[in-house]
């Protein structure tokens, strides 16, 4: 499958420059080396101020609504946050509080995080996976955790981290490709108006189309 995958990356960092955002960009760059992608990087440093106390999605400005729609229609989500008080940042969670509950069903999600030391690496298992399990998303088997010593001047400088990124992509791609191909096949069938017909169906009964 050479059709580009629509990849949406979300950085939960509240700072710019940010090691978390650098980590996401590195993942996107390495993914683009092995498969065509259409990448979109969403930074909370840019859209966070637009939340401005909004209590419902209807109160959000168009700039945030556009990003939410991008998240909800992605072929692959790549999400990352710095560790903040043993979890992801509050604004990261606030953003996903506005995502439709069923929009991410079966959507592949590659999980990533950054922290001051390796002691926080389990944030991926203890915080990220439960959040995206709520959405019934398909969290990919191998997450990527980076700590401060993996970066030099806001560049990934650790060979071990680079290897981890490459391994996570290699493990993810077969699942992502299969997921995308299945969704596109379903959409193509729906576009052609394929009818649901069973052997027991009365031929005189009206045909019901999938919707």
C-alpha positions in Angstrom: 0.0 0.0 0.0 1.7 3.2 -1.2 -1.2 5.5 -0.5 -0.1 8.1 2.1 -1.3 7.5 5.7 -2.9 10.4 7.4 -0.9 10.8 10.6 -1.9 13.3 13.3 0.6 13.9 16.1 -0.4 15.7 19.4 2.2 17.2 21.7 1.0 17.8 25.3 4.0 20.0 26.1 3.3 23.4 27.6 6.7 24.7 26.5 8.4 25.8 23.3 11.0 24.6 22.5 10.1 21.2 23.8 11.8 17.8 24.0 8.4 16.2 23.8 7.6 17.9 20.5 11.1 17.1 19.2 10.4 13.4 20.1 7.2 13.5 18.1 8.9 15.2 15.1 11.6 12.5 15.2 8.9 9.8 15.1 7.2 11.5 12.2 10.4 11.9 10.3 11.4 8.2 10.7 7.9 7.1 9.8 8.1 9.1 6.6 11.3 7.3 5.7 9.5 3.9 5.5 6.0 4.9 4.3 4.4 7.9 2.6 2.5 10.0 5.2 0.5 13.2 5.4 1.6 14.6 8.7 -0.1 17.1 11.0 1.5 18.2 14.3 -0.8 19.7 16.9 0.9 21.7 19.7 -0.9 22.6 22.9 1.4 25.6 23.2 -0.4 27.0 20.1 -4.0 25.9 20.7 -4.2 25.7 24.5 -4.8 29.4 25.0 -7.9 29.1 22.7 -9.6 26.8 25.2 -10.2 30.0 27.2 -12.5 28.4 29.8 -14.7 26.6 27.2 -16.9 24.1 29.0 -18.3 22.4 25.9 -17.1 21.7 22.3 -19.7 24.2 21.0 -17.9 27.0 22.8 -14.5 26.3 21.1 -13.2 28.5 18.4 -12.9 27.2 14.8 -9.1 26.8 15.1 -9.5 24.2 17.9 -12.5 22.5 16.2 -10.4 22.0 13.1 -7.7 20.2 15.1 -10.3 18.0 16.8 -11.7 17.0 13.5 -8.1 16.1 12.3 -7.7 13.9 15.4 -11.0 12.2 14.8 -10.3 11.4 11.2 -6.6 10.3 11.5 -5.4 7.0 10.1 -2.8 7.0 12.8 -2.5 9.1 16.0 0.9 9.7 17.6 0.5 11.2 21.0 3.0 12.4 23.5 3.2 14.4 26.7 5.9 15.3 29.2 5.5 13.7 32.6 3.7 16.2 34.8 2.9 15.2 38.4 3.0 11.5 37.5 0.7 11.9 34.5 0.2 13.7 31.2 -0.4 17.4 31.3 -3.9 18.7 32.2 -4.3 20.5 28.9 -3.5 17.2 27.0 -6.4 15.5 28.9 -8.5 18.6 28.4 -8.1 18.4 24.6 -9.1 14.8 24.5 -12.1 15.5 26.8 -13.5 17.3 23.7 -12.9 14.4 21.3 -16.1 12.5 20.4 -16.3 9.3 22.5 -16.7 7.0 19.5 -14.6 8.8 17.0 -11.4 6.9 17.7 -12.8 3.4 17.8 -10.1 1.0 16.3 -7.9 4.0 15.4 -4.2 3.0 15.9 -2.4 5.2 18.5 1.3 5.2 19.0 2.1 6.4 22.6 5.1 8.4 23.6 6.2 10.4 26.6 9.2 12.3 27.9 10.5 12.8 31.5 13.4 13.7 33.6 14.6 10.2 34.2 13.7 6.6 33.4 11.8 6.3 36.6 8.7 7.7 34.8 8.7 5.3 31.9 5.6 3.5 33.1 3.4 6.5 32.4 2.7 5.0 29.0 1.2 1.9 30.6 -0.4 3.5 33.6 -1.8 6.7 32.1 -1.9 6.7 28.3 -3.3 3.2 27.7 -6.3 3.5 30.0 -7.2 6.9 28.4 -7.2 5.5 24.9 -8.8 2.3 26.0 -11.8 4.4 27.0 -12.0 5.6 23.4 -11.7 1.9 22.2 -8.7 3.0 20.2 -6.0 0.5 19.1 -3.0 1.4 21.2 0.1 0.0 19.5 2.2 -2.5 21.3 5.4 -0.6 21.7 5.5 2.9 23.1 8.4 5.3 23.1 9.7 6.9 26.3 12.5 9.4 26.3 14.4 11.1 29.2 16.5 14.2 29.3 19.8 12.5 28.6 18.4 11.3 25.2 18.6 14.9 23.9 21.3 17.3 23.1 20.3 20.9 22.2 16.7 19.8 21.5 17.9 17.0 19.2 17.6 13.3 19.6 21.1 12.2 20.3 20.7 8.8 21.9 21.2 5.7 19.6 19.1 3.7 22.0 16.1 6.1 21.6 16.5 6.1 17.9 16.5 2.3 17.9 13.4 2.3 20.1 11.6 4.6 17.6 12.5 2.5 14.7 11.4 -0.7 16.4 8.1 0.9 17.5 7.4 1.9 13.9 8.3 -1.5 12.5 5.9 -3.1 14.9 3.2 -0.6 14.2 3.2 -0.4 10.4 1.6 -3.8 9.6 -1.3 -3.0 12.0 -1.7 0.5 10.7 -1.6 -0.6 7.0 -4.1 -3.4 7.7 -6.4 -1.0 9.5 -6.2 1.6 6.8 -6.8 -0.9 4.0 -9.9 -2.3 5.8 -11.4 1.1 6.4 -10.9 2.2 2.8 -12.4 -1.1 1.5 -15.5 -0.5 3.7 -15.8 3.1 2.5 -15.5 2.0 -1.1 -18.2 -0.6 -0.6 -20.5 1.9 1.0 -19.9 4.3 -1.8 -21.0 1.7 -4.3 -24.2 1.1 -2.3 -23.5 -2.6 -1.5 -26.7 -4.2 -0.1 -26.8 -6.5 2.8 -28.4 -9.7 1.6 -28.7 -13.0 3.5 -29.9 -16.4 2.3 -33.0 -16.2 4.5 -34.0 -12.7 3.3 -37.4 -12.5 1.6 -36.6 -11.3 -1.9 -39.8 -9.2 -1.8 -38.6 -7.3 1.2 -36.9 -3.9 0.8 -33.2 -3.9 0.6 -31.4 -2.3 3.6 -28.1 -0.5 2.8 -25.3 -0.1 5.2 -25.0 3.4 6.6 
